[in-house]
Amino acid sequence: MQQRWERYSGVAPVIASFADPLRAMLAPLLTDLGVRQPYSFMDSDDKDSRILPVVDCTFRKLIQTLGTEWGRGQIDSDMWVKLLLHRARFAEVVIVPDVRFPNEARLIRCHGVLIHLKRPATGGDGHISESGVEFQDGDYVIENGGGLKALMDQADQFVMTVGNDRLWV
């Protein structure tokens, strides 16, 4: 989406994830656990690997509980929203790839348009962060079930349709 936005609009978007601070917090822990490249590990398909065998905890569980149970539950339900707003305050165009909760969706809708990326079910683990957000008028849907070319064609269509009218996606 980032390259397509820049190609059609001439504006380079900033990618800002709600989970960026979580990854930054977990990187030293993963390093202590012997993970040589923690950021590559976090972005890989190994999220369900047992990284804390003594306590039987996966990376997915680490990031979910740190973000939801601790951050949202114990500190502030808008903690990650506030941090993302602060980090992206000077950006002209922001792409947020990980909207998981209604308050996060409200932030995106307030500044731009929310894209629901629909794909075949992947199972998930039943955690509340895997529930998705409800579709509302003004939201946009991109189907991710027809291969990479079909997905990129839909991304192109979205960028050409929305253009610079919406600053956050």
GROMACS elastic network, one bead per residue, 0.5 to 0.9 nm:
[ bonds ]
;  ai    aj funct       b0    kb
    1     4     6  0.51152   500
    1     5     6  0.59774   500
    1     6     6  0.85928   500
    1    95     6  0.81717   500
    1   152     6  0.79081   500
    1   155     6  0.61589   500
    1   156     6  0.79548   500
    1   159     6  0.81894   500
    2     5     6  0.52608   500
    2     6     6  0.63573   500
    2     7     6  0.86710   500
    2    12     6  0.72833   500
    2    13     6  0.61447   500
    2    14     6  0.79952   500
    2    15     6  0.76545   500
    2    95     6  0.74101   500
    3     6     6  0.51752   500
    3     7     6  0.60531   500
    3     8     6  0.86960   500
    3    12     6  0.78399   500
    3    13     6  0.84997   500
    4     7     6  0.50195   500
    4     8     6  0.61862   500
    4     9     6  0.83019   500
    4   152     6  0.84456   500
    4   155     6  0.72101   500
    4   156     6  0.61977   500
    4   159     6  0.70298   500
    5     8     6  0.54446   500
    5     9     6  0.57224   500
    5    10     6  0.73842   500
    5    11     6  0.70314   500
    5    12     6  0.71612   500
    5    13     6  0.71630   500
    5   155     6  0.86452   500
    5   156     6  0.79335   500
    5   159     6  0.58479   500
    5   160     6  0.84615   500
    5   163     6  0.77426   500
    5   164     6  0.89541   500
    6     9     6  0.53411   500
    6    13     6  0.68881   500
    7    10     6  0.57353   500
    7    11     6  0.78874   500
    7    12     6  0.85240   500
    8    11     6  0.82541   500
    8   156     6  0.81512   500
    8   159     6  0.68524   500
    8   160     6  0.66658   500
    8   163     6  0.74021   500
    9    12     6  0.82611   500
    9   159     6  0.78380   500
    9   160     6  0.81715   500
    9   163     6  0.61055   500
    9   164     6  0.64736   500
   11    92     6  0.78453   500
   11    93     6  0.72500   500
   11   164     6  0.84336   500
   12    92     6  0.83197   500
   12    93     6  0.71704   500
   12    94     6  0.89535   500
   13    91     6  0.75577   500
   13    92     6  0.70576   500
   13    94     6  0.52858   500
   13    95     6  0.64837   500
   13   167     6  0.89285   500
   13   168     6  0.88819   500
   14    88     6  0.76859   500
   14    91     6  0.65116   500
   14    92     6  0.79352   500
   14    93     6  0.61711   500
   14    95     6  0.60996   500
   14    96     6  0.85252   500
   15    88     6  0.89028   500
   15    93     6  0.87306   500
   15    94     6  0.58505   500
   15    96     6  0.59959   500
   15    97     6  0.75625   500
   16    19     6  0.85836   500
   16    20     6  0.72800   500
   16    84     6  0.68459   500
   16    87     6  0.77378   500
   16    88     6  0.69733   500
   16    94     6  0.66281   500
   16    95     6  0.62137   500
   16    96     6  0.52210   500
   16    97     6  0.74903   500
   16    98     6  0.89325   500
   17    20     6  0.52508   500
   17    21     6  0.83408   500
   17    84     6  0.72705   500
   17    95     6  0.80472   500
   17    96     6  0.52544   500
   17    97     6  0.60134   500
   17    98     6  0.60146   500
   17    99     6  0.82710   500
   18    21     6  0.71985   500
   18    22     6  0.80748   500
   18    80     6  0.57033   500
   18    81     6  0.70028   500
   18    83     6  0.79034   500
   18    84     6  0.61326   500
   18    96     6  0.73725   500
   18    97     6  0.82268   500
   18    98     6  0.64036   500
   18    99     6  0.73591   500
   18   104     6  0.83927   500
   19    22     6  0.50341   500
   19    23     6  0.62392   500
   19    24     6  0.86761   500
   19    63     6  0.81436   500
   19    67     6  0.75973   500
   19    80     6  0.77461   500
   19    98     6  0.73997   500
   20    23     6  0.52019   500
   20    24     6  0.62986   500
   20    25     6  0.87104   500
   20    84     6  0.87636   500
   21    25     6  0.61498   500
   21    26     6  0.86369   500
   21    80     6  0.81372   500
   21    83     6  0.82178   500
   21    84     6  0.89582   500
   22    25     6  0.50388   500
   22    26     6  0.61325   500
   22    27     6  0.85773   500
   22    63     6  0.64971   500
   22    66     6  0.71671   500
   22    67     6  0.66416   500
   23    26     6  0.50956   500
   23    27     6  0.59646   500
   23    38     6  0.86892   500
   23    39     6  0.73773   500
   23    42     6  0.74076   500
   23    63     6  0.75797   500
   24    27     6  0.54287   500
   24    28     6  0.77830   500
   24    39     6  0.85715   500
   25    28     6  0.68111   500
   25    29     6  0.77159   500
   26    29     6  0.52013   500
   26    30     6  0.62064   500
   26    31     6  0.86451   500
   26    38     6  0.82915   500
   26    59     6  0.89722   500
   26    62     6  0.80619   500
   26    63     6  0.76442   500
   26    66     6  0.89741   500
   27    30     6  0.51797   500
   27    31     6  0.61907   500
   27    32     6  0.87021   500
   27    35     6  0.88699   500
   27    37     6  0.86502   500
   27    38     6  0.54480   500
   27    39     6  0.67934   500
   27    42     6  0.85695   500
   28    32     6  0.62126   500
   28    33     6  0.86398   500
   28    38     6  0.80092   500
   29    32     6  0.50590   500
   29    33     6  0.63058   500
   29    34     6  0.88829   500
   29    35     6  0.88602   500
   29    38     6  0.88465   500
   30    34     6  0.64922   500
   30    35     6  0.53835   500
   30    36     6  0.81431   500
   30    37     6  0.85587   500
   30    38     6  0.58765   500
   30    41     6  0.89177   500
   30    51     6  0.80619   500
   30    59     6  0.87684   500
   31    34     6  0.51514   500
   31    36     6  0.61504   500
   31    37     6  0.75573   500
   31    38     6  0.63691   500
   32    35     6  0.72952   500
   33    36     6  0.89210   500
   33    51     6  0.73363   500
   33    52     6  0.76327   500
   35    38     6  0.56373   500
   35    41     6  0.75555   500
   35    51     6  0.87265   500
   36    41     6  0.85722   500
   37    40     6  0.55276   500
   37    41     6  0.62076   500
   37    42     6  0.87690   500
   38    42     6  0.60788   500
   38    43     6  0.87298   500
   39    42     6  0.50254   500
   39    43     6  0.63670   500
   39    44     6  0.86530   500
   40    43     6  0.52705   500
   40    44     6  0.61555   500
   41    44     6  0.51462   500
   41    45     6  0.79279   500
   41    46     6  0.66359   500
   41    47     6  0.75894   500
   42    45     6  0.80994   500
   42    46     6  0.74610   500
   42    47     6  0.65110   500
   42    59     6  0.75665   500
   42    60     6  0.88540   500
   43    46     6  0.80883   500
   43    47     6  0.79080   500
   44    47     6  0.67719   500
   45    48     6  0.76111   500
   45    49     6  0.86852   500
   46    49     6  0.51804   500
   46    50     6  0.87586   500
   46    59     6  0.80757   500
   46    60     6  0.89528   500
   47    50     6  0.84249   500
   47    51     6  0.89282   500
   47    58     6  0.66478   500
   47    59     6  0.51125   500
   47    60     6  0.51913   500
   47    61     6  0.86088   500
   48    51     6  0.84043   500
   48    57     6  0.87810   500
   48    58     6  0.53290   500
   48    59     6  0.62327   500
   48    60     6  0.59541   500
   48    61     6  0.82263   500
   49    52     6  0.89681   500
   49    57     6  0.86061   500
   49    58     6  0.57378   500
   49    59     6  0.70257   500
   49    60     6  0.85771   500
   50    53     6  0.57423   500
   50    56     6  0.64870   500
   50    57     6  0.60154   500
   50    59     6  0.74265   500
   51    54     6  0.88918   500
   51    56     6  0.77503   500
   51    57     6  0.63921   500
   51    58     6  0.54882   500
   51    59     6  0.65150   500
   52    55     6  0.56876   500
   52    56     6  0.55890   500
   52    57     6  0.50730   500
   52    58     6  0.65917   500
   52    59     6  0.83960   500
   53    57     6  0.65085   500
   53    58     6  0.84025   500
   54    57     6  0.80163   500
   57    60     6  0.82667   500
   57    61     6  0.63069   500
   57    62     6  0.70229   500
   58    61     6  0.52042   500
   58    62     6  0.63259   500
   58    63     6  0.88453   500
   59    63     6  0.62079   500
   59    64     6  0.84396   500
   60    63     6  0.54123   500
   60    64     6  0.60244   500
   60    65     6  0.85145   500
   61    64     6  0.50950   500
   61    65     6  0.59225   500
   61    66     6  0.82466   500
   61   127     6  0.89154   500
   62    65     6  0.55269   500
   62    66     6  0.59859   500
   62    67     6  0.84533   500
   63    66     6  0.51622   500
   63    67     6  0.59360   500
   63    68     6  0.82892   500
   64    67     6  0.52823   500
   64    68     6  0.57579   500
   64    69     6  0.75248   500
   64   127     6  0.77321   500
   64   128     6  0.88621   500
   64   129     6  0.70754   500
   65    68     6  0.51861   500
   65    70     6  0.62615   500
   65    71     6  0.82353   500
   66    69     6  0.60904   500
   66    70     6  0.50289   500
   66    71     6  0.60966   500
   66    72     6  0.86074   500
   67    70     6  0.59731   500
   67    72     6  0.63494   500
   67    73     6  0.85434   500
   67    80     6  0.80304   500
   68    71     6  0.55395   500
   68    73     6  0.60997   500
   68    74     6  0.86686   500
   68    77     6  0.83821   500
   68   128     6  0.83137   500
   68   129     6  0.73746   500
   69    72     6  0.59758   500
   69    74     6  0.66784   500
   70    73     6  0.52831   500
   70    75     6  0.66168   500
   70    76     6  0.88561   500
   71    74     6  0.57932   500
   71    75     6  0.51742   500
   71    76     6  0.62965   500
   71    77     6  0.70864   500
   71    78     6  0.86156   500
   71    79     6  0.64505   500
   71    80     6  0.75996   500
   72    75     6  0.59630   500
   72    76     6  0.50985   500
   72    78     6  0.66217   500
   72    79     6  0.63319   500
   72    80     6  0.77185   500
   73    76     6  0.64889   500
   73    77     6  0.61249   500
   74    77     6  0.80296   500
   75    78     6  0.87423   500
   75    79     6  0.70600   500
   76    80     6  0.83964   500
   77    80     6  0.78431   500
   77    81     6  0.84876   500
   77   103     6  0.83890   500
   78    81     6  0.51069   500
   78    82     6  0.60308   500
   78    83     6  0.85706   500
   78   103     6  0.71200   500
   78   104     6  0.81209   500
   79    82     6  0.52961   500
   79    83     6  0.62640   500
   79    84     6  0.87020   500
   80    83     6  0.50486   500
   80    84     6  0.60706   500
   80    85     6  0.85175   500
   80   104     6  0.82264   500
   81    84     6  0.52191   500
   81    85     6  0.61530   500
   81    86     6  0.86254   500
   81   103     6  0.75020   500
   81   104     6  0.60644   500
   81   107     6  0.72845   500
   82    85     6  0.51130   500
   82    86     6  0.61950   500
   82    87     6  0.86952   500
   83    86     6  0.50830   500
   83    87     6  0.61833   500
   83    88     6  0.86074   500
   84    87     6  0.50733   500
   84    88     6  0.60009   500
   84    89     6  0.82646   500
   85    88     6  0.52888   500
   85    89     6  0.57341   500
   85   107     6  0.85990   500
   86    89     6  0.53198   500
   86    90     6  0.86338   500
   87    90     6  0.78875   500
   87    91     6  0.86273   500
   88    91     6  0.53280   500
   88    92     6  0.85857   500
   88    93     6  0.88837   500
   88    94     6  0.71168   500
   89    92     6  0.85573   500
   91    94     6  0.64313   500
   91   167     6  0.89492   500
   92   167     6  0.65555   500
   92   168     6  0.84661   500
   93   164     6  0.82793   500
   93   166     6  0.80586   500
   93   168     6  0.56879   500
   93   169     6  0.80969   500
   94   167     6  0.63903   500
   94   169     6  0.63528   500
   95   167     6  0.85401   500
   95   168     6  0.58037   500
   96    99     6  0.68785   500
   96   108     6  0.80356   500
   96   168     6  0.74592   500
   96   169     6  0.60828   500
   97   169     6  0.81372   500
   99   102     6  0.82970   500
   99   104     6  0.58030   500
   99   105     6  0.61494   500
   99   108     6  0.84418   500
   99   114     6  0.86659   500
   99   132     6  0.78359   500
   99   133     6  0.76984   500
  100   103     6  0.87320   500
  100   104     6  0.68030   500
  100   105     6  0.74915   500
  100   128     6  0.87235   500
  100   129     6  0.56934   500
  100   130     6  0.69367   500
  100   131     6  0.72623   500
  100   132     6  0.53541   500
  100   133     6  0.61558   500
  101   104     6  0.53314   500
  101   105     6  0.63649   500
  101   106     6  0.88418   500
  101   128     6  0.87004   500
  101   129     6  0.69264   500
  101   131     6  0.82025   500
  101   132     6  0.68429   500
  101   133     6  0.59740   500
  102   106     6  0.61796   500
  102   107     6  0.87465   500
  102   132     6  0.86202   500
  102   133     6  0.59740   500
  102   134     6  0.76831   500
  103   106     6  0.50380   500
  103   107     6  0.64286   500
  103   108     6  0.89102   500
  104   107     6  0.52054   500
  104   108     6  0.65595   500
  104   109     6  0.88089   500
  105   108     6  0.51968   500
  105   109     6  0.61501   500
  105   110     6  0.85163   500
  105   114     6  0.68526   500
  105   133     6  0.70963   500
  105   134     6  0.87878   500
  106   109     6  0.50987   500
  106   110     6  0.59722   500
  106   111     6  0.87071   500
  106   114     6  0.88420   500
  107   110     6  0.51543   500
  107   111     6  0.65241   500
  107   112     6  0.85103   500
  108   111     6  0.53180   500
  108   112     6  0.56571   500
  108   113     6  0.62063   500
  108   114     6  0.60424   500
  108   168     6  0.60537   500
  108   169     6  0.64646   500
  109   112     6  0.50294   500
  109   113     6  0.50793   500
  109   114     6  0.58593   500
  109   138     6  0.82733   500
  109   139     6  0.79276   500
  109   168     6  0.79406   500
  109   169     6  0.82265   500
  110   113     6  0.79262   500
  110   168     6  0.86575   500
  111   166     6  0.70381   500
  111   167     6  0.61641   500
  111   168     6  0.55055   500
  111   169     6  0.82465   500
  112   165     6  0.79258   500
  112   167     6  0.51907   500
  112   169     6  0.59088   500
  113   138     6  0.69292   500
  113   139     6  0.59205   500
  113   140     6  0.71643   500
  113   162     6  0.86148   500
  113   166     6  0.63062   500
  113   167     6  0.79728   500
  113   168     6  0.63371   500
  113   169     6  0.52054   500
  114   135     6  0.87246   500
  114   136     6  0.89300   500
  114   138     6  0.78005   500
  114   139     6  0.50040   500
  114   140     6  0.61558   500
  114   141     6  0.84821   500
  114   168     6  0.80807   500
  114   169     6  0.55865   500
  115   139     6  0.59499   500
  115   141     6  0.55377   500
  115   142     6  0.69029   500
  115   169     6  0.66434   500
  116   132     6  0.88867   500
  116   133     6  0.83205   500
  116   135     6  0.75023   500
  116   139     6  0.73032   500
  116   140     6  0.61149   500
  116   142     6  0.62077   500
  116   143     6  0.82854   500
  117   140     6  0.86057   500
  117   141     6  0.60118   500
  117   143     6  0.59668   500
  117   144     6  0.64946   500
  118   121     6  0.87796   500
  118   141     6  0.70060   500
  118   142     6  0.61488   500
  118   144     6  0.55813   500
  118   145     6  0.77451   500
  119   122     6  0.81586   500
  119   142     6  0.87607   500
  119   143     6  0.61955   500
  119   145     6  0.55476   500
  120   144     6  0.76049   500
  120   145     6  0.64683   500
  121   124     6  0.81221   500
  123   126     6  0.82376   500
  124   127     6  0.76567   500
  124   130     6  0.64477   500
  124   131     6  0.89260   500
  125   128     6  0.89926   500
  125   130     6  0.74027   500
  126   129     6  0.82108   500
  126   130     6  0.64833   500
  126   131     6  0.76029   500
  127   130     6  0.55271   500
  127   131     6  0.73332   500
  128   131     6  0.54907   500
  128   132     6  0.84501   500
  129   132     6  0.70802   500
  135   138     6  0.86662   500
  135   139     6  0.63872   500
  135   140     6  0.83886   500
  135   141     6  0.87489   500
  136   139     6  0.56369   500
  136   140     6  0.88291   500
  137   140     6  0.85099   500
  140   158     6  0.81926   500
  142   151     6  0.74062   500
  142   154     6  0.63430   500
  142   155     6  0.74248   500
  142   158     6  0.83565   500
  143   146     6  0.76776   500
  143   150     6  0.85430   500
  143   151     6  0.69802   500
  143   154     6  0.78469   500
  144   147     6  0.70340   500
  144   148     6  0.80114   500
  144   150     6  0.77327   500
  144   151     6  0.57070   500
  145   148     6  0.85683   500
  145   150     6  0.81696   500
  145   151     6  0.77970   500
  146   149     6  0.77463   500
  146   150     6  0.55648   500
  146   151     6  0.69100   500
  147   150     6  0.55677   500
  147   151     6  0.63361   500
  147   152     6  0.88195   500
  148   151     6  0.50350   500
  148   152     6  0.61184   500
  148   153     6  0.85512   500
  149   152     6  0.50975   500
  149   153     6  0.60741   500
  149   154     6  0.86360   500
  150   153     6  0.50500   500
  150   154     6  0.62946   500
  150   155     6  0.86606   500
  151   154     6  0.52110   500
  151   155     6  0.62639   500
  151   156     6  0.87080   500
  152   156     6  0.61208   500
  152   157     6  0.85700   500
  153   156     6  0.50563   500
  153   157     6  0.62291   500
  153   158     6  0.86556   500
  154   158     6  0.61165   500
  154   159     6  0.86531   500
  155   158     6  0.50669   500
  155   159     6  0.62572   500
  155   160     6  0.86208   500
  156   159     6  0.52499   500
  156   160     6  0.61527   500
  156   161     6  0.85149   500
  157   160     6  0.51627   500
  157   161     6  0.60106   500
  157   162     6  0.85181   500
  158   161     6  0.50868   500
  158   162     6  0.59460   500
  158   163     6  0.78700   500
  159   162     6  0.52611   500
  159   163     6  0.51440   500
  159   164     6  0.83493   500
  160   163     6  0.53221   500
  162   165     6  0.58506   500
  162   166     6  0.64509   500
  163   166     6  0.69183   500
  163   167     6  0.88687   500
  164   167     6  0.64385   500
  166   169     6  0.73641   500
